[in-house]
Amino acid sequence: MATLHSLPYLILAMVAVNRCRPEQQKLDLLSLHMRERPWGGEGNGKDESCLTPANKSSETGSSDPSTLVEWNRRDRISSSGCGRSARQFNLEELEEATKNFSESNLVGTGSFGLVYKGLLLDGTLVAIKRRVSVPRQKFVEEVELLSEIRHRNLVTLIGYCQEGGLQMLVFEYLPNGGVSRHLYDGKQHSLPRLEFKQRLAIAIGAAKGLAHLHSLAPPLVHKDFKTNNVLVDENFIAKVADAGLHQLVQGSGEIGPQGSSSIFQDPEVGELGGFSEASDVYSFGVFLLEFISGMEVAHCFSLDSQSFLAQWVEAHAGSNDLIDRRLGNGFTSEGMKELIALTLRCLSPSGHNRPRMRAIAVELDQILETEMALTTVMGDGTAIVTLGSQLFTLT
């Protein structure tokens, strides 16, 4: 086993291989993804969605570059949910978990209602979404179906409760919350900035989560994908939240979470009268634009100019207006150009011209591999690999 003293020599050897065999590495990576068959194909005989947290601690966001390929190799999906079904909680359990829905436990609000942090009797931290609504059997049936969808890059729906004139959904709790609070240049200066490679790794996770939803039979279109619906756990592994909530809210006769006020909504939704996998891809393009710029797109554009979003990106691709200034020199021009080009394809005005989420995940992987190969070098004034929770730190 390599020691910390031998780490520089191992990295130099890796760089030498990267420089000598870049094209072969790309072919190997693409071949690896083709063998992955993430559309419900055969895996390695094991259901990765059943892995324990201990077995999954070194996935996306690891500081060890070698784990990226291993993560890709292990990225199997399951739509069976390992035979799990939604747990039915009673109101007393959830009141106790949230200290009677104390304001101190209130962590946010969303399309389904208020969101509380809770601690179950078995020590499990959960996020509880609560709204006022009459009991409905259709609600239970939808929750049962959604709880069976398990993937490492989707927030797990654990259970539900319908009591006291309330409907509640119980999800796994992610301590680092939404990625937007780590991305936007706000007042939370105590939070570490997201480096370019970290942003790519998070985008890969989100793309794989959406790709899994689209791989189901029939495909499940998210319909409300946006930066605020991408959460990160303690290892900054990305998980897509609120998948299927549009159906739950729509089924209650209330206004759906994806309304006309969202800059993330595909303009074709209004023109064609419905959502599709391509509309999720458009939303993902807006998400990538926020990762590039570090800004909330909704604060930069009006809905009237939404249809010209791709044209604006293309016009500003060569200027300093587009790229987050906080990234400094922490990226290669090749990697940034490839990411901007991918963003433009996702934002194509025609859904027929947009890539599928599976292809997007593969391309993001390749961009990150290129960044690693070009920047993992030793020397004065260059990027260095560091051990720890962050992927990379640039000097």
N, C-alpha and C positions, 0 to 999 in steps of 0.2 A: 504493500500500500504506500502511495506517495506521501511524503511529509511536506509540511509547509516550506521547509528549506529547499525542497526540490521543485516547488511550484513554478518559479521563474523558468527553469529549464523545460518543464513540461509545456508551458505556454509558448516558449520559443519554438519548441518542436512542433506544436500545433500550428503556429503561424507559418512555419516552413512548409508544412503539408498544405495549408490553405493556399499559399502562394504558388505552389507547384501544381496543384490539382483542383483549381476552382471550378472548372467546367464539370469534372467528374463528380465533385461534391454536389453540384446542383442537380445532376442527373440522379445521383443516389438519393437525394432528398425527395425529388419528385417521384422516384420509384417507390420510396418508402410510403409516401402519401397515397399512391395508387394502390399499394397493398393494404393500406388502412381500411379501405372500403367503408367510409363513415356514413353510408346511406343504409345501414342496417344489414351489411354483409357479414361474412364470417369473421370472427376475431381470433383470439388465441386460445379459445376454449374457456376463458374466464370472463365473467361479467365485471368490468372495471367499475361500474356504478355501484357495486357492492363492496368496494374496498373501504377499509376503515380509514379514518382521518390520519392515523399514524402512517399508513401505507401511501397516503396521497400528499404528504407534506413537502415533497420535493418536485412538485409539478410546476406549472407555469409560474414564472417569477423567481425561480431559483437563482442564486448567485453563482451556481456552477454551470458553465456553458454546456458541459457534456450532457446535462440532464434534459436539455431542450429536445435533442434527438430521441432520448429515451422516452420523454413525455409524448412525443409524436407517435412513437412505436406502440405505446400503451393506450393510446387514445381510442379505445373502443366505446361504443355506446349501447344503450339498452332501452327499449321502449316498454319492457315488461315490468320495470320497477322492482325486480327481484321478488315479485309476489307481494310487495308492500301495498297497503291500502291506507286511505286517509284515517287518521285517528280522530274519533269524536270526543272532544273535550266538553266538560260541563262548565257553566258560568263561574261556579265557585272556584274551580281550579285556576281559571284565567284571572279572576279577581285577586286571588292570593299571589299569583305569579307577578302581577303588576302593581301590587299594593293598592288594590281597588282602583286600578287605572289612574294612579297618581300622576299629577302633572310632571313630577320629577322623572317619571318613566316615559314620558312622551318624547319620541325621537323624531317625529316628522308627520307629514300628511301626504296622501297620494290620491290616486283616482278612486280607490276603494274606501278611503276614509282615513281616520287618525291611525297612526302607527305607534305602538308601545313596545318597549323592551321588557321582556319578562323572564323570570327564572322559575323553571318547573321544579317540582319536588325532587326529581332525579338529578338535579343539577344542570339540566340542559338550558342554555340561553336561547331564547326564541324572540322573534319579532311578530307581534300580534296586530293585525289590521282589523279595525272595527268600524262598523257603520250601523245605522238604524235601518232596519228592514224587517218585513214580515217573514216568517219561516216559509221556505219553498223547497219542495222535494227536488225540483230541477237544480237548485243550488247544490244540494248534496250530491246529485249525480255528476254534475260538472266537476266538483271538487274531487270526487273519487277518480275521475278520469285524469285530471291534471296531476294528482298526487302520484300517479303511476309513471309519470315522465321523469326519469332520473338521468342526470348527466353532470359531470364534474363542473361544467360551465353554466349550469342553471341553478338558480336558488331553489332549494327543495321545499315543496309544500308539504308540511307535516300533518296538518289536520284542520279541523274547523269546529265551530260551535254556533248553534242557533237557539238562543234562549233570551228571555227577557226583552223581546222586541229588538234584539241585536243579531247581526250576522258577523262572525269573526273568522279570519283565516290565520293560521299559525304557520310561520315559516322558520327556517333556520336563520340564526342571527349572525350577521357578518360584522365583526368589530370595527373594520375600517370604513364601513358605510359606503356611500356612493362615490364613484371615482371623480365625479364633478368637483367635490370639495377639495380634492388633491390636485385638480387640474386648473381650475379657473384662478386667475390672478386676483384673489380677493384679500380680505383682511386677516385671513388665518395664516400669518407668516410663520407660525410655529410648525406647520406641516411641511415636510420635505417636498421639494419640487420633484416632479416626475421627469426622469431623464428620457431621452428618445427611445432607448432600448426598452425601458419599462413601459412606455406608452405602446410600443409595438407588441410586447408580450401581452398586455391587457387587451389590445385590439384583437389579437389572435384568439384569446379565450372567448371574447364576446362573439367573434365570428363563428367559432366552433359551437357555441351555445345555440346561435340562430340556425346554423347548418343542421344541428340535430333536430330542431323543431320542424324544419322544412323536410327532413328525411322521414318523418312519421307518415303513416298511411291512415287517413289522408293527412297531407301536410298541415301543420299548425302554423298559421301566420301570426306573428306577434301583434301587429297592428298598433303598437304603442312603443316601439323601440326608440330610445333616446339616451343621451349620456347619463341622465339621472337614474335610468333603469339598469345601469351597469354598476354592480357592487363589487367590492374587493374584500377578501378575507385577510387574516393576519399575515399571510404570505404574499399578499397582493395578487392572488389568483382571481381572475375576473369571473363573475357569475351574472348572468342575465336575469333580471327580476321581472315580475308581473306578466310572465307568459301565460296567456289564456284569460287574464283578468278582463279583457275587453268583452269576452263572451259572458262572463259572470255578471258584469254590470249591465250589459245589453239585455241579458235575459231577465233582469229585474224591471225593465221598462224605464230605467234611468238613462241619462245622457252618458254615452261611452267616454272613456278616458281620452281617446284620440279624437279631438274635436278640430274645428276649422282654425283654431288659434295656434296650432302647432307648426313651427317652422320645420319640424322633422317630417311632416306628412308629405308624401309623394303627391305632386300636383295632379298626377294622372288618376288618383283616387277619386277626386271630384269629377273628372272628365269621364272616367270609365264606370264610375258608380260602385266601386268595391275595392277591397284590399287584395293583395296578392303577394307571393314571395318576392316579386320584383319591387313592390312598395317597401318591404322590409329592407331590401338592398339600398334603396334610395335613402332611407332613414339612417342606415349604417354609413352611407357616404357623408351625411351631415355630421355624424359622430366622428368620423375620421377627420373632417375639416376642423372640428373643435380640438382634436388631438394635435393637429398641426399648428393651429393658431393660438391655442390656450385660451380662447375666448368663447363666450356664449354667442352662438350664431344669431340667436333671437335678438340680441342687443345690437347687432350690426346690420340686420336686414329687416325690412318690413315684409309682410306677407305679400304685398303687391309685387315685390321684386323677387319673390321666391323662385319663380320659374327661370330667373336669370342667374341663379346661384352658380351653376356650372360655368357660365360665361365669365362671371366675376372671378372665380378661382383661376380660370385659364388666363385671364388678363393680368392677374397679380402673381402668377406662379414664379415669375423671375424677380419679384421685388421683395423688399423687407417687410411689406405690409402683411404678408400671409403667414410667415413663420414666427412662432412664439419666441420673443426675444430672450426669454429665460433659458432657452436651450443653449444659448451661446454658440460655441463651436462643438457641441457634444453630439454631432451627427456627421455623416458623410454626405456629400452632395449627391452621390449616386443613390443612396438610400432614400433621401428626401425626395428626389425627383421621381423615383419609382412609387413612393407613397402618394405623392400628389397626382401622378398619372392614374393610379388605382382609384383615388377619390373621385376624379373626374369621370371615370367609367361608371362608378356607382351612382353619380349624380346625373347621368345621361337623361335628357328629357323623355326619351322613349324607353320604357321598361324592357323592350325586346333587346336593347343594346347593352343592358347591364349584365355583369357577370353573376353567376350563382354564388351563394354563400360558401359552398364547399371550395370553389375555385379561389375565392377571396382569402379564405383561411390559408390555403396552400401558398398563395402569392405573398401574403404577409409573413409567413414562415420563411420564405426565401429571402425577403428583404432583411429580416432579422439575422438570418445566417450570414448574409453579406456584410451587415454592420459588424457582426462579431468577428468575421474574418479580417476586415479592413482596419479595425480599431483595437483589437486585442494584441497590442505590441508593448514591448518594454523599452523604456528610454526616457530621457528628460523631455518634459513638456508634452508627452503623449498620453493617450488614454491607458489606464491601468485597471486590471481586474482586482476587486477587493472582496474579501470574505464578509458575509453578513447578510442582512435581510434585503438590502438593495441589490439590484442586478449588477449595476456598474456605477462607479463614481469617476468623474472626469476631473483631471487636474489642469 
